[in-house]
Amino acid sequence: MYDKLQTVEERYDKLNELLSDPEVVSDPDKLRDYSKEQSQIADTVEAYREYKDIQSQYNDAKEMLNDKLDADMQEMVKEEINELANQLEEIEERLKILLIPKDPNDDKNVIMEIRGAAGGDEAALFAGDLYRMYSRFAETHGWKTEVIEAHSTGIGGYKEIIFIIYGNGAFSQLKYENGAHRVQRVPETESGGRIHTSTATVAVLPEAEDVEIDIHEKDIRVDTFASSGPGGQSVNTTMSAVRLTHLPTGVVVSCQDEKSQIKNKEKAMKVLRARVYDKFQQEAQAEYDANRKSAVGTGDRSERIRTYNFPQNRVTDHRIGLTIQKLDQILEGKLEEFIDALILADQTSKLESVEK
């Protein structure tokens, strides 16, 4: 571990030199890449330097015990040694986690796609609840939310809603929401008071940057059509809605949220880029699927990950066996308990893999 840490520190120092090099400063691409790499290892280097400083203090204190000290001084030195040993142990654990390979998408914005699945209108209403939950979560973190495409049911729910959450580290927090979410409650339309079970699916994609994936205009078919509202009624007589088809992969994205065709195309391109990037990434890392799923199942979008039980005000995450009796608060966006537990479970699983 310490050889790795020494290598990381040397790389950090080298990056400092490169970022002062006039040739790098004048090259926006190199400047961006080196700055990003340095920021990604800064916490590790800081913790390693703190570890070396405490290790030095620990060694000095151990040497002092070899000197002729009176009983009181000897007791003080022993207490200091114990305290420093505990600090070293804590930092060692932190360094192990910092050395776990970081997901390159963690700092990115998020494109979320929520769809009502089994359960008809009730599933669509639940999809609306989930959209509101994630919007509130984003608000509490100071992140911005922008709707790309929405197909509402007219009763407050969504057959489908696609939106972007702009925020540093948004993907690192929300990537664990990938999967099928199940709700158990008595629908408003249920006269007999029976509990129904419905589901909605959530897909979480990192927003792809232009430099990460090259999509050629010749590979995109652009179709325009008039926007429509619930029930198919025309709400826009101009051809402002846009449908983009990426011919090599067959990925299709449509957007009719804006009145401007240009703005709809820009929004659709963001989603198209993210979906194509995600498709390539999934294919390229197919051999690692088993490892990814063994953690908290972030790779399989058909997996049932969580149940929201209204009668008992209970939410259960099935991947980590965590149940919280605060459904009302969770639907207000207070997801931190689940997300923190999922991150810890993921880190623990990866740490075990690294140590084997």
KAPERA-V755695 format. One record per backbone hydrogen bond with DSSP energy under -1.0 kcal/mol. CO is the residue of the C=O (numbers start at 1). NH is the residue of the N-H. E is the energy in kcal/mol with one decimal. If there is no record, write none. Layout:
# KAPERA-V755695
co:nh:e
CO:NH:E
CO:NH:E
This chain:
# KAPERA-V755695
co:nh:e
1:5:-2.2
2:6:-2.3
3:7:-2.1
4:8:-2.4
5:9:-2.4
6:10:-2.3
7:11:-2.1
8:12:-2.2
9:13:-2.2
10:14:-2.1
11:15:-2.4
12:16:-1.8
13:17:-1.6
14:18:-2.5
15:19:-2.5
17:20:-1.2
18:21:-1.2
21:25:-2.5
22:26:-1.6
24:27:-1.6
27:31:-2.7
28:32:-2.3
29:33:-2.5
30:34:-2.9
31:35:-2.0
32:36:-2.4
33:37:-2.3
34:38:-2.4
35:39:-2.3
36:40:-1.6
37:41:-1.1
41:45:-2.4
42:46:-2.4
43:47:-2.2
44:48:-2.4
45:49:-2.5
46:50:-1.9
47:51:-2.3
48:52:-2.4
49:53:-2.0
50:54:-2.3
51:55:-2.6
52:56:-2.0
53:57:-2.0
54:58:-2.5
55:59:-2.4
56:60:-2.3
57:61:-2.2
58:62:-2.1
59:63:-2.0
60:64:-1.7
63:66:-1.4
64:67:-1.3
67:69:-1.1
70:74:-2.6
71:75:-2.0
72:76:-2.1
73:77:-2.3
74:78:-2.0
75:79:-2.1
76:80:-2.1
77:81:-2.4
78:82:-2.2
79:83:-2.2
80:84:-2.7
81:85:-2.3
82:86:-2.0
83:87:-2.0
84:88:-2.5
85:89:-2.0
86:90:-2.1
87:91:-2.4
88:92:-2.3
89:93:-1.8
90:94:-1.9
91:95:-2.7
92:96:-2.0
93:97:-1.6
94:98:-2.3
95:99:-1.6
97:100:-1.2
103:106:-2.0
105:108:-2.1
106:172:-1.9
108:171:-1.9
109:207:-2.3
110:165:-3.0
111:205:-2.9
112:163:-2.3
113:203:-2.4
114:161:-2.3
115:201:-2.4
118:199:-2.6
119:122:-1.3
120:124:-1.8
121:125:-2.4
122:126:-2.0
123:127:-2.1
124:128:-1.8
124:158:-2.4
125:129:-1.8
126:130:-2.4
127:131:-2.3
128:132:-2.2
129:133:-2.3
130:134:-2.6
131:135:-2.2
132:136:-2.5
133:137:-2.2
134:138:-2.4
135:139:-2.2
136:140:-2.2
138:143:-2.8
139:142:-1.8
144:166:-3.2
146:164:-3.0
149:162:-3.4
151:159:-2.9
151:160:-1.1
157:153:-2.0
159:116:-1.5
160:151:-3.1
161:114:-2.8
162:148:-3.1
162:149:-1.8
163:112:-2.9
164:146:-2.5
165:110:-2.3
166:144:-2.0
167:170:-2.1
169:173:-1.2
170:174:-2.2
171:175:-2.0
174:177:-2.1
175:178:-1.0
179:202:-2.7
180:305:-2.3
180:306:-1.1
181:200:-2.4
182:308:-3.0
183:198:-2.3
184:310:-2.5
185:196:-3.1
187:190:-1.7
196:185:-2.0
198:183:-3.0
199:117:-2.6
200:181:-3.3
201:115:-2.2
202:179:-2.7
203:113:-2.4
205:111:-3.3
209:212:-1.5
209:213:-1.1
216:219:-1.5
217:220:-1.8
219:247:-2.7
221:245:-2.2
223:243:-3.2
225:241:-1.8
227:235:-1.2
227:236:-1.0
229:232:-1.9
233:229:-3.1
238:240:-1.9
241:225:-1.9
242:255:-2.6
243:223:-2.8
244:253:-2.7
245:221:-2.6
246:250:-2.9
251:246:-3.1
253:244:-3.7
255:242:-2.5
260:264:-2.2
261:265:-2.2
262:266:-2.2
263:267:-2.4
264:268:-2.6
265:269:-2.3
266:270:-1.4
267:271:-1.6
268:272:-2.9
269:273:-2.8
270:274:-1.9
271:275:-2.7
272:276:-2.6
273:277:-2.5
274:278:-2.5
275:279:-2.3
276:280:-2.6
277:281:-2.5
278:282:-2.7
279:283:-2.1
280:284:-2.7
281:285:-1.7
283:286:-1.2
285:288:-1.9
286:289:-1.6
288:292:-2.2
289:293:-2.8
290:294:-1.3
292:295:-1.1
303:180:-3.0
305:318:-1.9
306:182:-3.1
307:316:-2.4
308:184:-2.8
309:314:-2.6
310:313:-1.6
313:327:-1.5
314:309:-3.4
315:324:-2.8
316:307:-2.4
317:321:-1.0
317:322:-1.3
322:317:-3.1
324:315:-2.4
324:326:-1.1
326:330:-2.5
327:331:-2.5
329:334:-1.7
330:333:-2.1
333:335:-1.9
335:339:-2.6
336:340:-3.1
337:341:-1.6
338:342:-2.5
339:343:-2.5
340:344:-2.2
341:345:-2.3
342:346:-2.3
343:347:-2.7
344:348:-2.6
345:349:-2.2
346:350:-2.4
347:351:-2.6
348:352:-2.2
349:353:-1.7
350:354:-2.2
351:355:-2.2
352:356:-1.1
